[in-house]
Amino acid sequence: MRIFRIMRAKVLSYFFTFLAVLSVELLLPCTVLAAAPTPNLPTLPIPAINMAVGSAQNAQDVVQTLQIVALITVLSMAPAILLMLTSFTRILVVMGFVRSAIGLQQTPPNQVLTSLALFLTIFTMTPVWTQIYDQALVPYMQGSIQTPAAWERTVEPVREFMFRQTRERELSLMVRLSGDPQPANQSEVRTIVLIPAYVLSELKTAFQMGVVIYIPFIVIDMIVASILMSMGMMMLPPSMISLPFKILLFVMADGWSLIIASLVTSFN
């Protein structure tokens, strides 16, 4: 026991000595740098952001405050705008149908499908957003048009896009439910009526594309199930056997390219 105590004491002494040397090695360079004179380095201006709440001095201050509030409101509604007024809904629903038709539960994961749908939405909506930038945002920032004119020029390309994708049946349904008189042309249709009609049309189109996607995979499931029942393997799940064949068919047919090409061209 005495030998162990001596060895433990020596080990502790060596450990504390090592800590002391390590501390000196780490602190000495910092001390030298702190004691050394600092050269005259050029000072860079650092911007400062000040936000204050005060009373309005004139009518222009009130207008600017209302514009800021409107901008914050639009930014808070950005997810809903992205979902409802763009091609995002159709693309994401079709992607979900593809995953379900193959029989994969979480492959590709939701994050991948959502990101792919987002970038495809940016790709398909670029002509509309370019038109908004050229006709509304640039003149408004240059001061050549006022806010009402900029808003009209912003809404018009989006309305044209939605009218191209909206079915007459869904549009007439929403007009009837709103109680508005029968419009003579597209300009008489209110935007608040056009948006739900567009969303219903997008869901209907996405479900139609999903049914077409499901058909070949259902055929494979039926063939595999018939073969298993004829062999007497009724306890073996058909989906377990058909899954590799469905994935192989999808890969050999270059399924992702076909589906993405069909989605992009469906908005032309």
Accessible surface in RSA format (square Angstrom, percent):
REM  Atomic radii and reference values for relative SASA: ProtOr
REM  Chains: A
REM  Algorithm: Lee & Richards
REM  Probe-radius: 1.40
REM  Slices: 20
REM RES _ NUM      All-atoms   Total-Side   Main-Chain    Non-polar    All polar
REM                ABS   REL    ABS   REL    ABS   REL    ABS   REL    ABS   REL
RES MET A   1   162.99  84.4 131.88  87.3  31.11  74.1 102.52  87.2  60.47  80.1
RES ARG A   2   187.57  78.8 183.20  93.4   4.37  10.4  62.53  85.5 125.03  75.8
RES ILE A   3   124.33  70.8 124.00  92.4   0.33   0.8 124.25  89.5   0.08   0.2
RES PHE A   4   142.94  71.5 139.20  86.2   3.74   9.7 139.56  84.6   3.38   9.7
RES ARG A   5   148.49  62.3 143.54  73.2   4.95  11.8  41.00  56.0 107.49  65.1
RES ILE A   6    83.98  47.8  80.81  60.2   3.17   7.7  83.96  60.5   0.02   0.1
RES MET A   7   107.67  55.8 105.59  69.9   2.07   4.9  93.55  79.5  14.12  18.7
RES ARG A   8   156.48  65.7 150.91  76.9   5.57  13.3  55.72  76.2 100.76  61.1
RES ALA A   9    59.34  54.6  49.77  76.8   9.58  21.8  54.73  77.1   4.61  12.2
RES LYS A  10   116.17  56.7 114.63  70.3   1.54   3.7  61.55  55.4  54.62  58.2
RES VAL A  11    93.43  61.5  92.13  83.4   1.31   3.2  92.86  80.7   0.57   1.6
RES LEU A  12    88.42  49.2  88.42  63.3   0.00   0.0  88.42  62.1   0.00   0.0
RES SER A  13    55.53  46.9  47.27  63.1   8.26  19.0  47.47 101.1   8.06  11.3
RES TYR A  14   154.70  72.2 149.30  84.9   5.39  14.0 110.59  83.1  44.11  54.4
RES PHE A  15   105.49  52.8 100.09  62.0   5.40  14.0 105.31  63.8   0.18   0.5
RES PHE A  16   126.13  63.1 121.09  75.0   5.04  13.1 121.34  73.6   4.80  13.7
RES THR A  17    81.92  58.3  76.79  77.8   5.13  12.2  58.50  78.6  23.42  35.4
RES PHE A  18   123.99  62.0 119.26  73.9   4.73  12.3 123.68  75.0   0.31   0.9
RES LEU A  19    71.75  40.0  71.06  50.8   0.69   1.7  71.32  50.1   0.43   1.2
RES ALA A  20    57.22  52.6  47.75  73.7   9.47  21.5  56.39  79.4   0.83   2.2
RES VAL A  21    84.44  55.6  82.09  74.3   2.35   5.7  84.44  73.4   0.00   0.0
RES LEU A  22    75.71  42.2  73.65  52.7   2.06   5.2  75.42  53.0   0.29   0.8
RES SER A  23    51.22  43.3  48.24  64.4   2.98   6.9  23.25  49.5  27.97  39.2
RES VAL A  24    91.84  60.4  88.08  79.7   3.76   9.1  91.68  79.7   0.16   0.4
RES GLU A  25   110.23  63.3 102.21  77.3   8.02  19.1  28.99  56.1  81.24  66.3
RES LEU A  26   114.11  63.6 106.74  76.4   7.38  18.5 107.92  75.8   6.20  16.7
RES LEU A  27   115.14  64.1 114.81  82.1   0.33   0.8 114.81  80.6   0.33   0.9
RES LEU A  28   103.05  57.4 100.57  71.9   2.48   6.2 102.40  71.9   0.65   1.7
RES PRO A  29    70.94  51.7  64.67  59.0   6.27  22.8  70.85  58.5   0.09   0.6
RES CYS A  30    78.77  59.6  72.54  80.9   6.23  14.6  26.00  65.9  52.77  56.9
RES THR A  31    83.65  59.5  78.59  79.7   5.06  12.1  62.55  84.0  21.10  31.9
RES VAL A  32    86.83  57.1  83.09  75.2   3.74   9.0  86.02  74.7   0.82   2.2
RES LEU A  33   133.63  74.4 121.29  86.8  12.34  31.0 121.51  85.3  12.12  32.6
RES ALA A  34    88.37  81.3  50.08  77.3  38.29  87.1  61.98  87.3  26.39  69.9
RES ALA A  35    85.11  78.3  49.07  75.7  36.04  82.0  59.50  83.8  25.62  67.9
RES ALA A  36    44.97  41.4  34.02  52.5  10.95  24.9  39.84  56.1   5.14  13.6
RES PRO A  37   126.43  92.1 101.78  92.8  24.65  89.6 113.13  93.4  13.30  82.7
RES THR A  38   119.65  85.1  99.38 100.7  20.27  48.3  70.49  94.7  49.16  74.3
RES PRO A  39    97.08  70.8  77.41  70.6  19.67  71.5  89.07  73.5   8.01  49.8
RES ASN A  40   157.86 108.9 124.41 120.2  33.45  80.5  38.08  91.6 119.78 115.8
RES LEU A  41   130.10  72.5 113.53  81.2  16.57  41.7 113.78  79.9  16.33  43.9
RES PRO A  42   115.57  84.2  91.35  83.3  24.22  88.1 103.50  85.5  12.07  75.0
RES THR A  43   129.67  92.2 104.35 105.8  25.32  60.3  78.48 105.4  51.20  77.4
RES LEU A  44   146.20  81.4 129.30  92.5  16.90  42.5 129.80  91.2  16.40  44.1
RES PRO A  45   127.09  92.6 100.66  91.8  26.43  96.1 112.51  92.9  14.58  90.6
RES ILE A  46   154.01  87.6 127.59  95.0  26.42  63.7 128.30  92.4  25.71  69.8
RES PRO A  47   122.96  89.6  95.94  87.5  27.01  98.2 107.45  88.7  15.50  96.4
RES ALA A  48    86.02  79.1  51.85  80.0  34.16  77.7  56.72  79.9  29.30  77.6
RES ILE A  49   155.94  88.7 124.72  92.9  31.22  75.2 127.22  91.6  28.72  77.9
RES ASN A  50   138.35  95.4 105.38 101.8  32.97  79.4  34.17  82.2 104.18 100.7
RES MET A  51   180.16  93.3 140.41  92.9  39.75  94.6 107.63  91.5  72.53  96.1
RES ALA A  52   102.47  94.2  62.60  96.6  39.87  90.7  67.60  95.2  34.87  92.4
RES VAL A  53   158.65 104.4 122.42 110.8  36.23  87.3 125.98 109.5  32.67  88.6
RES GLY A  54    69.35  85.5   0.00   N/A  69.35  85.5  37.88 104.0  31.47  70.5
RES SER A  55    94.72  80.0  67.65  90.3  27.07  62.4  52.76 112.4  41.95  58.8
RES ALA A  56    56.99  52.4  22.96  35.4  34.03  77.4  27.20  38.3  29.79  78.9
RES GLN A  57   147.83  82.7 113.91  83.2  33.92  80.8  47.01 100.1 100.82  76.5
RES ASN A  58    86.64  59.7  72.29  69.9  14.36  34.6  40.21  96.8  46.43  44.9
RES ALA A  59    78.63  72.3  67.34 103.9  11.29  25.7  71.80 101.1   6.82  18.1
RES GLN A  60   103.71  58.0 100.71  73.6   3.00   7.2  39.44  83.9  64.27  48.7
RES ASP A  61    45.91  32.2  43.89  43.7   2.02   4.8  13.58  32.0  32.33  32.2
RES VAL A  62    73.13  48.1  71.35  64.6   1.78   4.3  73.13  63.5   0.00   0.0
RES VAL A  63    66.17  43.5  65.93  59.7   0.25   0.6  66.10  57.4   0.07   0.2
RES GLN A  64    88.52  49.5  87.87  64.2   0.65   1.5  20.61  43.9  67.91  51.5
RES THR A  65    76.11  54.1  74.89  75.9   1.22   2.9  52.39  70.4  23.72  35.9
RES LEU A  66   113.01  62.9 108.50  77.6   4.50  11.3 109.03  76.6   3.98  10.7
RES GLN A  67    74.06  41.4  66.00  48.2   8.06  19.2  32.10  68.3  41.97  31.8
RES ILE A  68   101.81  57.9 100.87  75.1   0.94   2.3 101.81  73.3   0.00   0.0
RES VAL A  69    82.90  54.6  82.11  74.3   0.80   1.9  82.70  71.9   0.20   0.5
RES ALA A  70    54.21  49.8  47.87  73.9   6.34  14.4  53.81  75.8   0.40   1.0
RES LEU A  71   105.07  58.5 101.17  72.4   3.90   9.8 104.67  73.5   0.40   1.1
RES ILE A  72   106.40  60.5 105.83  78.8   0.57   1.4 105.88  76.2   0.52   1.4
RES THR A  73    66.08  47.0  63.23  64.1   2.85   6.8  49.11  66.0  16.97  25.7
RES VAL A  74    72.93  48.0  72.54  65.7   0.39   0.9  72.88  63.3   0.05   0.1
RES LEU A  75   113.51  63.2 102.05  73.0  11.46  28.8 102.27  71.8  11.24  30.2
RES SER A  76    81.36  68.7  47.62  63.5  33.74  77.7  50.17 106.8  31.19  43.7
RES MET A  77   101.75  52.7  98.79  65.4   2.96   7.0  79.37  67.5  22.38  29.6
RES ALA A  78    45.39  41.7  40.24  62.1   5.15  11.7  42.72  60.2   2.67   7.1
RES PRO A  79    85.91  62.6  80.50  73.4   5.41  19.7  85.61  70.7   0.30   1.9
RES ALA A  80    48.88  44.9  44.08  68.0   4.80  10.9  47.21  66.5   1.67   4.4
RES ILE A  81    62.88  35.8  61.37  45.7   1.51   3.6  62.87  45.3   0.01   0.0
RES LEU A  82    51.40  28.6  49.04  35.1   2.36   5.9  51.19  36.0   0.21   0.6
RES LEU A  83    71.74  40.0  71.27  51.0   0.47   1.2  71.27  50.1   0.47   1.3
RES MET A  84    65.36  33.8  65.03  43.0   0.33   0.8  46.84  39.8  18.52  24.5
RES LEU A  85    32.32  18.0  31.82  22.8   0.51   1.3  31.82  22.3   0.51   1.4
RES THR A  86     6.11   4.3   5.99   6.1   0.12   0.3   5.99   8.0   0.12   0.2
RES SER A  87     0.00   0.0   0.00   0.0   0.00   0.0   0.00   0.0   0.00   0.0
RES PHE A  88     9.68   4.8   9.68   6.0   0.00   0.0   9.68   5.9   0.00   0.0
RES THR A  89    18.46  13.1  15.89  16.1   2.57   6.1  16.46  22.1   2.00   3.0
RES ARG A  90     5.21   2.2   5.21   2.7   0.00   0.0   0.00   0.0   5.21   3.2
RES ILE A  91     0.42   0.2   0.42   0.3   0.00   0.0   0.42   0.3   0.00   0.0
RES LEU A  92    57.35  31.9  54.56  39.0   2.79   7.0  54.56  38.3   2.79   7.5
RES VAL A  93    38.24  25.2  31.29  28.3   6.95  16.7  36.84  32.0   1.40   3.8
RES VAL A  94     0.17   0.1   0.17   0.2   0.00   0.0   0.17   0.1   0.00   0.0
RES MET A  95     0.00   0.0   0.00   0.0   0.00   0.0   0.00   0.0   0.00   0.0
RES GLY A  96    24.26  29.9   0.00   N/A  24.26  29.9  23.28  63.9   0.98   2.2
RES PHE A  97    40.97  20.5  38.47  23.8   2.50   6.5  39.80  24.1   1.17   3.3
RES VAL A  98     0.13   0.1   0.13   0.1   0.00   0.0   0.13   0.1   0.00   0.0
RES ARG A  99    35.75  15.0  34.85  17.8   0.90   2.2   1.15   1.6  34.61  21.0
RES SER A 100    64.67  54.6  46.92  62.6  17.75  40.9  21.17  45.1  43.50  60.9
RES ALA A 101     3.88   3.6   0.00   0.0   3.88   8.8   0.01   0.0   3.87  10.3
RES ILE A 102     6.90   3.9   6.90   5.1   0.00   0.0   6.90   5.0   0.00   0.0
RES GLY A 103    32.01  39.5   0.00   N/A  32.01  39.5  18.55  50.9  13.45  30.1
RES LEU A 104    40.56  22.6  34.35  24.6   6.22  15.6  36.08  25.3   4.49  12.1
RES GLN A 105   143.34  80.2 130.71  95.5  12.63  30.1  53.36 113.6  89.99  68.2
RES GLN A 106   116.90  65.4 107.51  78.6   9.40  22.4  54.11 115.2  62.79  47.6
RES THR A 107    80.75  57.4  80.75  81.9   0.00   0.0  49.95  67.1  30.80  46.6
RES PRO A 108    28.42  20.7  27.14  24.7   1.28   4.7  28.42  23.5   0.00   0.0
RES PRO A 109    56.49  41.2  56.49  51.5   0.00   0.0  56.49  46.6   0.00   0.0
RES ASN A 110    78.63  54.2  76.33  73.8   2.30   5.5  26.24  63.2  52.39  50.6
RES GLN A 111   133.16  74.5 127.59  93.2   5.56  13.2  66.27 141.1  66.88  50.7
RES VAL A 112    76.55  50.4  72.60  65.7   3.95   9.5  75.91  66.0   0.64   1.7
RES LEU A 113     6.39   3.6   6.39   4.6   0.00   0.0   6.39   4.5   0.00   0.0
RES THR A 114    58.81  41.8  58.81  59.6   0.00   0.0  44.07  59.2  14.74  22.3
RES SER A 115    52.78  44.6  50.84  67.9   1.94   4.5  23.86  50.8  28.92  40.5
RES LEU A 116    55.91  31.1  51.76  37.0   4.15  10.4  55.19  38.8   0.73   2.0
RES ALA A 117     0.00   0.0   0.00   0.0   0.00   0.0   0.00   0.0   0.00   0.0
RES LEU A 118    62.98  35.1  62.98  45.1   0.00   0.0  62.98  44.2   0.00   0.0
RES PHE A 119   135.33  67.7 130.10  80.6   5.22  13.6 130.38  79.0   4.95  14.2
RES LEU A 120    19.16  10.7  19.11  13.7   0.05   0.1  19.16  13.5   0.00   0.0
RES THR A 121     0.00   0.0   0.00   0.0   0.00   0.0   0.00   0.0   0.00   0.0
RES ILE A 122    74.02  42.1  74.02  55.1   0.00   0.0  74.02  53.3   0.00   0.0
RES PHE A 123   132.03  66.1 121.04  75.0  10.99  28.6 125.04  75.8   6.98  20.0
RES THR A 124    19.49  13.9   2.42   2.4  17.07  40.7   7.99  10.7  11.49  17.4
RES MET A 125     1.26   0.7   1.26   0.8   0.00   0.0   1.26   1.1   0.00   0.0
RES THR A 126    63.80  45.4  63.14  64.0   0.67   1.6  54.67  73.4   9.13  13.8
RES PRO A 127    90.65  66.1  77.98  71.1  12.67  46.1  85.06  70.2   5.58  34.7
RES VAL A 128    10.59   7.0   9.40   8.5   1.19   2.9  10.59   9.2   0.00   0.0
RES TRP A 129    94.74  38.0  90.02  43.6   4.73  11.1  75.85  40.4  18.90  30.7
RES THR A 130    66.13  47.0  61.71  62.6   4.42  10.5  51.44  69.1  14.69  22.2
RES GLN A 131    64.55  36.1  58.18  42.5   6.37  15.2  19.20  40.9  45.35  34.4
RES ILE A 132    26.74  15.2  26.74  19.9   0.00   0.0  26.74  19.3   0.00   0.0
RES TYR A 133   119.09  55.6 117.78  67.0   1.31   3.4  76.09  57.2  43.00  53.0
RES ASP A 134    80.60  56.5  65.59  65.3  15.02  35.5  25.37  59.7  55.24  55.1
RES GLN A 135    81.51  45.6  77.73  56.8   3.78   9.0  25.03  53.3  56.49  42.8
RES ALA A 136     2.39   2.2   2.34   3.6   0.05   0.1   2.34   3.3   0.05   0.1
RES LEU A 137    80.18  44.7  76.93  55.0   3.25   8.2  80.18  56.3   0.00   0.0
RES VAL A 138    42.92  28.2  41.39  37.5   1.53   3.7  42.92  37.3   0.01   0.0
RES PRO A 139    20.00  14.6  19.79  18.0   0.21   0.8  20.00  16.5   0.00   0.0
RES TYR A 140    81.48  38.0  72.20  41.1   9.28  24.1  54.65  41.1  26.83  33.1
RES MET A 141   144.60  74.9 106.75  70.6  37.86  90.1 100.16  85.2  44.44  58.9
RES GLN A 142   138.02  77.2  99.41  72.7  38.61  91.9  39.82  84.8  98.20  74.5
RES GLY A 143    53.78  66.3   0.00   N/A  53.78  66.3  30.33  83.2  23.45  52.5
RES SER A 144    82.30  69.5  43.33  57.8  38.97  89.8  49.96 106.4  32.33  45.3
RES ILE A 145    24.55  14.0  16.07  12.0   8.48  20.4  20.97  15.1   3.58   9.7
RES GLN A 146   129.77  72.6 127.59  93.2   2.18   5.2  49.03 104.4  80.75  61.2
RES THR A 147    63.95  45.5  63.18  64.1   0.77   1.8  56.56  76.0   7.39  11.2
RES PRO A 148    92.01  67.1  84.72  77.2   7.29  26.5  91.74  75.7   0.27   1.7
RES ALA A 149    35.81  32.9  32.15  49.6   3.65   8.3  34.54  48.6   1.27   3.4
RES ALA A 150    11.55  10.6  11.34  17.5   0.21   0.5  11.55  16.3   0.00   0.0
RES TRP A 151   163.00  65.4 159.31  77.1   3.68   8.6 138.00  73.6  24.99  40.5
RES GLU A 152   119.07  68.4 112.08  84.8   6.99  16.6  39.07  75.6  80.00  65.3
RES ARG A 153   100.09  42.0  95.61  48.7   4.48  10.7  25.35  34.7  74.74  45.3
RES THR A 154    42.51  30.2  42.51  43.1   0.00   0.0  31.92  42.9  10.58  16.0
RES VAL A 155    27.67  18.2  26.06  23.6   1.61   3.9  27.67  24.0   0.00   0.0
RES GLU A 156    87.87  50.4  87.54  66.2   0.34   0.8  34.97  67.6  52.90  43.2
RES PRO A 157     3.89   2.8   1.51   1.4   2.38   8.7   2.14   1.8   1.75  10.9
RES VAL A 158    22.97  15.1  22.97  20.8   0.00   0.0  22.97  20.0   0.00   0.0
RES ARG A 159    23.80  10.0  23.80  12.1   0.00   0.0   9.78  13.4  14.02   8.5
RES GLU A 160    73.80  42.4  71.29  53.9   2.51   6.0  25.26  48.9  48.55  39.6
RES PHE A 161     3.70   1.8   3.66   2.3   0.03   0.1   3.66   2.2   0.03   0.1
RES MET A 162     1.20   0.6   1.20   0.8   0.00   0.0   1.20   1.0   0.00   0.0
RES PHE A 163    25.43  12.7  12.26   7.6  13.18  34.3  12.50   7.6  12.93  37.0
RES ARG A 164   147.23  61.8 110.52  56.3  36.72  87.4  69.21  94.6  78.03  47.3
RES GLN A 165    19.66  11.0   9.69   7.1   9.97  23.7   4.25   9.1  15.41  11.7
RES THR A 166    18.64  13.3   0.68   0.7  17.96  42.8   1.11   1.5  17.53  26.5
RES ARG A 167    77.14  32.4  70.72  36.1   6.42  15.3  29.01  39.6  48.14  29.2
RES GLU A 168   151.79  87.1 143.82 108.8   7.97  19.0  59.47 115.0  92.32  75.4
RES ARG A 169   182.94  76.8 174.05  88.7   8.89  21.2  58.90  80.5 124.04  75.2
RES GLU A 170    18.90  10.9  18.37  13.9   0.53   1.3   4.85   9.4  14.05  11.5
RES LEU A 171    31.91  17.8  31.91  22.8   0.00   0.0  31.91  22.4   0.00   0.0
RES SER A 172    48.96  41.4  42.93  57.3   6.03  13.9  34.49  73.4  14.47  20.3
RES LEU A 173    60.31  33.6  60.20  43.1   0.11   0.3  60.31  42.4   0.00   0.0
RES MET A 174    34.02  17.6  33.73  22.3   0.29   0.7  29.75  25.3   4.27   5.7
RES VAL A 175     8.36   5.5   8.36   7.6   0.00   0.0   8.36   7.3   0.00   0.0
RES ARG A 176   160.24  67.3 138.86  70.8  21.38  50.9  76.19 104.1  84.05  50.9
RES LEU A 177   122.12  68.0  89.49  64.0  32.63  82.0  92.55  65.0  29.58  79.6
RES SER A 178    46.93  39.7  10.34  13.8  36.60  84.3  22.21  47.3  24.73  34.6
RES GLY A 179    64.76  79.9   0.00   N/A  64.76  79.9  34.34  94.2  30.43  68.1
RES ASP A 180    47.30  33.1  35.10  34.9  12.20  28.9  13.61  32.0  33.69  33.6
RES PRO A 181   118.18  86.1 102.73  93.6  15.45  56.2 114.75  94.7   3.43  21.3
RES GLN A 182   147.92  82.7 120.65  88.2  27.26  64.9  57.53 122.4  90.39  68.6
RES PRO A 183    31.20  22.7  14.00  12.8  17.20  62.5  16.00  13.2  15.20  94.5
RES ALA A 184    89.96  82.7  49.07  75.7  40.89  93.0  58.83  82.8  31.13  82.5
RES ASN A 185    83.15  57.3  69.33  67.0  13.82  33.3  41.29  99.4  41.86  40.5
RES GLN A 186   105.78  59.2 102.51  74.9   3.28   7.8  36.37  77.4  69.42  52.6
RES SER A 187    94.63  80.0  61.17  81.6  33.46  77.1  52.97 112.8  41.66  58.4
RES GLU A 188   100.61  57.8  72.76  55.0  27.85  66.3  36.75  71.1  63.87  52.1
RES VAL A 189     8.50   5.6   3.29   3.0   5.20  12.5   6.74   5.9   1.76   4.8
RES ARG A 190   122.93  51.6 115.14  58.7   7.79  18.5  62.51  85.4  60.42  36.6
RES THR A 191    48.08  34.2  43.74  44.3   4.34  10.3  33.14  44.5  14.94  22.6
RES ILE A 192   118.01  67.2 109.33  81.5   8.68  20.9 110.16  79.3   7.85  21.3
RES VAL A 193     5.27   3.5   3.76   3.4   1.51   3.6   5.27   4.6   0.00   0.0
RES LEU A 194     0.00   0.0   0.00   0.0   0.00   0.0   0.00   0.0   0.00   0.0
RES ILE A 195    42.07  23.9  42.07  31.3   0.00   0.0  42.07  30.3   0.00   0.0
RES PRO A 196    41.65  30.4  37.04  33.8   4.61  16.8  41.51  34.3   0.14   0.9
RES ALA A 197     0.00   0.0   0.00   0.0   0.00   0.0   0.00   0.0   0.00   0.0
RES TYR A 198     1.30   0.6   1.30   0.7   0.00   0.0   1.30   1.0   0.00   0.0
RES VAL A 199    23.13  15.2  22.68  20.5   0.45   1.1  23.13  20.1   0.00   0.0
RES LEU A 200    70.31  39.2  66.96  47.9   3.36   8.4  67.01  47.1   3.30   8.9
RES SER A 201     0.00   0.0   0.00   0.0   0.00   0.0   0.00   0.0   0.00   0.0
RES GLU A 202     0.63   0.4   0.63   0.5   0.00   0.0   0.61   1.2   0.02   0.0
RES LEU A 203    64.07  35.7  63.77  45.6   0.30   0.8  64.06  45.0   0.01   0.0
RES LYS A 204    74.75  36.5  67.50  41.4   7.25  17.3  50.67  45.6  24.08  25.6
RES THR A 205    22.73  16.2  22.73  23.0   0.00   0.0  18.29  24.6   4.43   6.7
RES ALA A 206     0.00   0.0   0.00   0.0   0.00   0.0   0.00   0.0   0.00   0.0
RES PHE A 207   109.73  54.9 109.60  67.9   0.13   0.3 109.73  66.5   0.00   0.0
RES GLN A 208    85.00  47.5  80.12  58.6   4.88  11.6  39.66  84.4  45.34  34.4
RES MET A 209    36.68  19.0  33.20  22.0   3.48   8.3  35.05  29.8   1.63   2.2
RES GLY A 210     0.00   0.0   0.00   N/A   0.00   0.0   0.00   0.0   0.00   0.0
RES VAL A 211    90.06  59.3  88.81  80.4   1.26   3.0  90.01  78.2   0.06   0.2
RES VAL A 212   101.38  66.7  97.70  88.4   3.68   8.9  97.70  84.9   3.68  10.0
RES ILE A 213    24.80  14.1  19.84  14.8   4.97  12.0  24.71  17.8   0.09   0.2
RES TYR A 214    65.03  30.4  65.03  37.0   0.00   0.0  44.15  33.2  20.88  25.7
RES ILE A 215    95.51  54.4  94.20  70.2   1.31   3.2  95.31  68.6   0.20   0.5
RES PRO A 216    57.62  42.0  51.42  46.9   6.20  22.5  56.89  47.0   0.73   4.6
RES PHE A 217     8.82   4.4   8.82   5.5   0.00   0.0   8.82   5.3   0.00   0.0
RES ILE A 218    80.98  46.1  80.66  60.1   0.32   0.8  80.88  58.2   0.10   0.3
RES VAL A 219    70.70  46.5  70.43  63.8   0.27   0.6  70.70  61.4   0.00   0.0
RES ILE A 220    26.45  15.0  25.93  19.3   0.51   1.2  26.45  19.0   0.00   0.0
RES ASP A 221    46.04  32.3  44.66  44.5   1.38   3.3  23.20  54.6  22.85  22.8
RES MET A 222   122.72  63.6 117.04  77.5   5.68  13.5 102.63  87.3  20.09  26.6
RES ILE A 223    95.69  54.5  92.21  68.7   3.48   8.4  95.51  68.8   0.18   0.5
RES VAL A 224    14.86   9.8  14.37  13.0   0.48   1.2  14.85  12.9   0.01   0.0
RES ALA A 225    28.50  26.2  28.12  43.4   0.38   0.9  28.50  40.1   0.00   0.0
RES SER A 226    70.40  59.5  60.83  81.2   9.58  22.1  36.52  77.8  33.88  47.5
RES ILE A 227    91.33  52.0  89.59  66.7   1.74   4.2  91.33  65.8   0.00   0.0
RES LEU A 228    12.47   6.9  12.47   8.9   0.00   0.0  12.47   8.8   0.00   0.0
RES MET A 229   128.84  66.7 112.59  74.5  16.25  38.7  80.65  68.6  48.19  63.8
RES SER A 230    95.96  81.1  50.96  68.0  45.00 103.7  52.89 112.6  43.07  60.3
RES MET A 231   116.56  60.4  82.67  54.7  33.89  80.7  78.63  66.8  37.94  50.3
RES GLY A 232    52.03  64.2   0.00   N/A  52.03  64.2  26.34  72.3  25.69  57.5
RES MET A 233    84.79  43.9  76.59  50.7   8.21  19.5  74.82  63.6   9.97  13.2
RES MET A 234   142.12  73.6 111.21  73.6  30.91  73.6  83.62  71.1  58.49  77.5
RES MET A 235   182.34  94.4 158.90 105.2  23.44  55.8 130.49 110.9  51.85  68.7
RES LEU A 236    59.66  33.2  53.98  38.6   5.68  14.3  56.55  39.7   3.11   8.4
RES PRO A 237    60.59  44.2  55.21  50.3   5.38  19.6  60.57  50.0   0.02   0.1
RES PRO A 238    55.09  40.1  55.09  50.2   0.00   0.0  55.09  45.5   0.00   0.0
RES SER A 239    73.92  62.5  68.12  90.9   5.80  13.4  45.44  96.8  28.48  39.9
RES MET A 240   118.11  61.2 103.15  68.3  14.96  35.6  85.23  72.5  32.88  43.6
RES ILE A 241    58.00  33.0  55.92  41.7   2.08   5.0  57.46  41.4   0.55   1.5
RES SER A 242     0.15   0.1   0.15   0.2   0.00   0.0   0.00   0.0   0.15   0.2
RES LEU A 243    52.88  29.4  52.88  37.8   0.00   0.0  52.88  37.1   0.00   0.0
RES PRO A 244    78.99  57.6  69.83  63.7   9.16  33.3  74.81  61.8   4.17  25.9
RES PHE A 245   110.79  55.4 107.36  66.5   3.44   8.9 108.02  65.5   2.78   8.0
RES LYS A 246     9.63   4.7   9.63   5.9   0.00   0.0   0.09   0.1   9.53  10.2
RES ILE A 247    65.17  37.1  64.89  48.3   0.28   0.7  65.17  46.9   0.00   0.0
RES LEU A 248   100.62  56.0  97.84  70.0   2.78   7.0 100.39  70.5   0.23   0.6
RES LEU A 249    73.19  40.8  70.42  50.4   2.77   7.0  72.82  51.1   0.37   1.0
RES PHE A 250    18.16   9.1  15.86   9.8   2.30   6.0  18.10  11.0   0.06   0.2
RES VAL A 251   102.87  67.7  86.90  78.7  15.97  38.5  91.56  79.6  11.31  30.7
RES MET A 252   146.04  75.6 108.21  71.6  37.84  90.1 101.25  86.1  44.79  59.3
RES ALA A 253    49.77  45.8  31.43  48.5  18.34  41.7  43.46  61.2   6.30  16.7
RES ASP A 254    82.12  57.5  78.70  78.3   3.41   8.1  29.49  69.4  52.63  52.5
RES GLY A 255     6.71   8.3   0.00   N/A   6.71   8.3   5.08  13.9   1.64   3.7
RES TRP A 256    83.09  33.3  82.36  39.9   0.73   1.7  60.66  32.3  22.43  36.4
RES SER A 257    59.85  50.6  50.71  67.7   9.14  21.1  29.18  62.1  30.67  43.0
RES LEU A 258   105.79  58.9 105.06  75.2   0.72   1.8 105.57  74.1   0.22   0.6
RES ILE A 259    17.71  10.1  15.34  11.4   2.37   5.7  17.71  12.8   0.00   0.0
RES ILE A 260    46.00  26.2  46.00  34.3   0.00   0.0  46.00  33.1   0.00   0.0
RES ALA A 261    53.23  48.9  45.66  70.5   7.57  17.2  52.82  74.4   0.41   1.1
RES SER A 262    55.34  46.8  47.46  63.3   7.88  18.2  23.61  50.3  31.73  44.5
RES LEU A 263     0.19   0.1   0.05   0.0   0.14   0.3   0.19   0.1   0.00   0.0
RES VAL A 264    30.26  19.9  29.51  26.7   0.75   1.8  29.51  25.6   0.75   2.0
RES THR A 265    82.63  58.8  71.36  72.3  11.27  26.8  58.45  78.5  24.18  36.6
RES SER A 266    40.37  34.1  15.71  21.0  24.66  56.8  27.09  57.7  13.28  18.6
RES PHE A 267    10.58   5.3   4.76   2.9   5.82  15.1   4.76   2.9   5.82  16.6
RES ASN A 268   145.07 100.0  85.73  82.8  59.34 142.9  58.56 140.9  86.51  83.6
END  Absolute sums over single chains surface
CHAIN  1 A    19399.4      16890.3       2509.1      14044.8       5354.6
END  Absolute sums over all chains
TOTAL         19399.4      16890.3       2509.1      14044.8       5354.6
